Amino acid sequence: KSKRCYLKKGEPKWYDYKGDMSATRTCRLNFEPSCYRPHDAGSKTPSIKVTTVKAATADKGMKECQDLCKAEATCTHFTFNKNTK
């Protein structure tokens, strides 16, 4: 199943949205839980790119989304939605 990955630039503008998981490009997802918002938190900062990832689990999808953010020079943070198909 494909999941949406939203790459963002600039300051995050956090809001609650079902299924969203967000973090910065430099957050160590497995080691720094305080640097990401895992449960229903998205960023309404305008997207610079929207893509899909085909990871088997939400954790893998979020990591794949972060990797896409790291590869995009202007990306500062990202929002991954685990509920999209």
Backbone as CSV, one residue per row, in Angstrom:
resi,resn,N_x,N_y,N_z,CA_x,CA_y,CA_z,C_x,C_y,C_z
1,LYS,0.832,-1.178,0.000,0.000,0.000,0.000,0.878,1.243,0.000
2,SER,0.500,2.221,-0.772,1.236,3.476,-0.825,0.787,4.408,0.287
3,LYS,1.711,5.133,0.840,1.443,6.118,1.882,1.999,7.460,1.429
4,ARG,1.340,8.526,1.815,1.773,9.859,1.400,2.912,10.392,2.260
5,CYS,3.868,11.012,1.600,5.008,11.648,2.232,5.043,13.094,1.755
6,TYR,4.984,14.029,2.697,4.954,15.454,2.379,6.258,16.085,2.849
7,LEU,7.077,16.556,1.910,8.335,17.208,2.250,8.073,18.699,2.410
8,LYS,8.654,19.303,3.449,8.383,20.696,3.804,9.682,21.476,3.937
9,LYS,9.582,22.816,3.793,10.734,23.665,4.089,10.266,24.813,4.967
10,GLY,11.152,25.312,5.799,10.804,26.394,6.706,10.418,25.871,8.076
11,GLU,9.841,26.756,8.880,9.431,26.400,10.237,8.190,25.518,10.224
12,PRO,8.171,24.459,11.011,6.962,23.626,11.097,5.807,24.394,11.735
13,LYS,4.618,24.189,11.221,3.393,24.740,11.796,2.536,23.533,12.157
14,TRP,2.699,23.026,13.374,2.079,21.774,13.793,0.569,21.900,13.957
15,TYR,-0.129,20.832,13.627,-1.573,20.730,13.845,-1.920,19.257,13.991
16,ASP,-3.086,18.980,14.524,-3.528,17.594,14.699,-4.271,17.120,13.461
17,TYR,-3.873,15.948,12.948,-4.546,15.362,11.799,-4.379,13.853,11.889
18,LYS,-5.471,13.140,11.833,-5.451,11.691,12.017,-4.503,10.991,11.043
19,GLY,-3.610,10.205,11.597,-2.692,9.406,10.791,-1.365,10.061,10.488
20,ASP,-1.237,11.381,10.734,0.015,12.064,10.432,1.086,11.765,11.475
21,MET,2.325,11.702,10.998,3.502,11.539,11.840,4.548,12.470,11.237
22,SER,5.171,13.319,12.039,6.081,14.332,11.515,7.389,14.376,12.287
23,ALA,8.443,14.828,11.592,9.751,14.986,12.226,10.632,15.868,11.357
24,THR,11.759,16.264,11.931,12.745,17.015,11.172,13.613,16.049,10.372
25,ARG,14.350,16.582,9.432,15.210,15.736,8.604,16.342,15.120,9.408
26,THR,16.744,15.752,10.526,17.882,15.271,11.307,17.495,14.458,12.534
27,CYS,16.222,14.322,12.797,15.755,13.573,13.965,16.176,12.101,13.856
28,ARG,16.738,11.567,14.929,17.059,10.135,14.961,15.806,9.430,15.470
29,LEU,14.981,8.973,14.564,13.636,8.492,14.873,13.582,7.452,15.981
30,ASN,14.500,6.515,15.993,14.462,5.441,16.989,15.077,5.828,18.330
31,PHE,15.809,6.944,18.367,16.554,7.292,19.574,16.100,8.582,20.245
32,GLU,15.432,9.452,19.517,15.029,10.744,20.069,13.527,10.964,19.899
33,PRO,12.715,10.297,20.688,11.268,10.435,20.503,10.759,11.855,20.699
34,SER,11.521,12.697,21.396,11.072,14.072,21.608,11.226,14.940,20.363
35,CYS,11.974,14.492,19.358,12.193,15.332,18.173,11.210,15.019,17.049
36,TYR,10.276,14.122,17.274,9.238,13.906,16.273,7.886,13.776,16.942
37,ARG,6.857,13.932,16.138,5.485,13.898,16.635,4.798,12.692,16.002
38,PRO,4.785,11.568,16.713,4.350,10.321,16.100,2.856,10.112,15.966
39,HIS,2.049,10.792,16.745,0.630,10.458,16.749,-0.237,11.637,16.345
40,ASP,-0.757,11.582,15.152,-1.736,12.551,14.673,-1.238,13.992,14.722
41,ALA,0.021,14.222,14.375,0.561,15.577,14.297,1.179,15.790,12.928
42,GLY,0.649,16.751,12.210,1.175,17.082,10.897,1.706,18.499,10.892
43,SER,2.265,18.916,9.765,2.729,20.285,9.593,1.976,20.891,8.425
44,LYS,1.335,22.044,8.657,0.616,22.701,7.573,1.492,23.694,6.828
45,THR,2.811,23.642,7.063,3.753,24.398,6.257,3.601,23.904,4.812
46,PRO,3.623,24.803,3.806,3.445,24.355,2.423,4.442,23.264,2.025
47,SER,3.961,22.306,1.269,4.807,21.201,0.807,5.665,21.653,-0.363
48,ILE,6.913,21.183,-0.408,7.750,21.413,-1.574,7.675,20.218,-2.515
49,LYS,7.246,19.082,-1.978,7.088,17.879,-2.795,6.167,16.920,-2.061
50,VAL,5.292,16.272,-2.804,4.427,15.233,-2.246,4.703,13.970,-3.043
51,THR,4.989,12.895,-2.356,5.295,11.644,-3.032,4.664,10.489,-2.269
52,THR,4.793,9.305,-2.790,4.267,8.132,-2.101,5.413,7.181,-1.791
53,VAL,5.263,6.464,-0.700,6.218,5.423,-0.339,5.441,4.124,-0.207
54,LYS,6.101,3.017,-0.460,5.416,1.722,-0.434,6.029,0.811,0.617
55,ALA,6.127,1.320,1.819,6.699,0.538,2.914,5.636,-0.353,3.542
56,ALA,6.082,-1.464,4.094,5.161,-2.438,4.686,4.595,-1.976,6.023
57,THR,5.348,-1.166,6.764,4.886,-0.704,8.074,5.016,0.811,8.165
58,ALA,4.314,1.396,9.120,4.378,2.843,9.327,5.792,3.280,9.701
59,ASP,6.475,2.508,10.538,7.836,2.870,10.941,8.781,2.919,9.747
60,LYS,8.695,1.929,8.884,9.549,1.909,7.698,9.172,3.030,6.742
61,GLY,7.883,3.307,6.635,7.426,4.389,5.765,7.907,5.743,6.237
62,MET,7.870,5.954,7.545,8.338,7.221,8.092,9.832,7.387,7.848
63,LYS,10.601,6.313,8.014,12.045,6.364,7.752,12.308,6.645,6.282
64,GLU,11.551,6.010,5.391,11.716,6.241,3.957,11.386,7.695,3.613
65,CYS,10.352,8.231,4.228,9.970,9.623,4.005,11.087,10.557,4.491
66,GLN,11.665,10.253,5.643,12.764,11.068,6.150,13.963,11.005,5.203
67,ASP,14.246,9.847,4.651,15.354,9.711,3.701,15.118,10.579,2.467
68,LEU,13.868,10.650,2.001,13.542,11.521,0.869,13.769,12.984,1.243
69,CYS,13.430,13.345,2.466,13.652,14.707,2.947,15.147,15.029,2.971
70,LYS,15.946,14.104,3.458,17.395,14.319,3.518,17.996,14.494,2.127
71,ALA,17.408,13.855,1.131,17.912,13.938,-0.238,17.509,15.237,-0.937
72,GLU,16.544,15.941,-0.396,16.046,17.200,-0.969,16.711,18.348,-0.209
73,ALA,17.552,19.129,-0.880,18.369,20.148,-0.217,17.570,21.153,0.609
74,THR,16.379,21.512,0.172,15.614,22.548,0.876,14.657,21.996,1.927
75,CYS,14.571,20.693,2.064,13.633,20.087,3.015,14.152,20.228,4.447
76,THR,13.304,20.769,5.331,13.669,20.918,6.740,12.954,19.910,7.629
77,HIS,11.762,19.487,7.208,10.973,18.528,7.980,9.976,17.857,7.046
78,PHE,9.258,16.877,7.555,8.331,16.132,6.709,7.148,15.668,7.530
79,THR,6.070,15.364,6.819,4.901,14.739,7.427,4.586,13.489,6.623
80,PHE,4.416,12.392,7.326,4.083,11.106,6.712,2.699,10.723,7.207
81,ASN,1.811,10.340,6.291,0.482,9.911,6.713,0.370,8.413,6.528
82,LYS,0.218,7.696,7.637,0.189,6.230,7.607,-1.151,5.672,7.164
83,ASN,-2.165,6.512,7.022,-3.500,6.032,6.661,-3.838,6.156,5.182
84,THR,-3.060,6.890,4.401,-3.382,7.059,2.986,-3.075,5.795,2.206
85,LYS,-3.790,5.613,1.106,-3.585,4.437,0.248,-3.224,4.863,-1.143
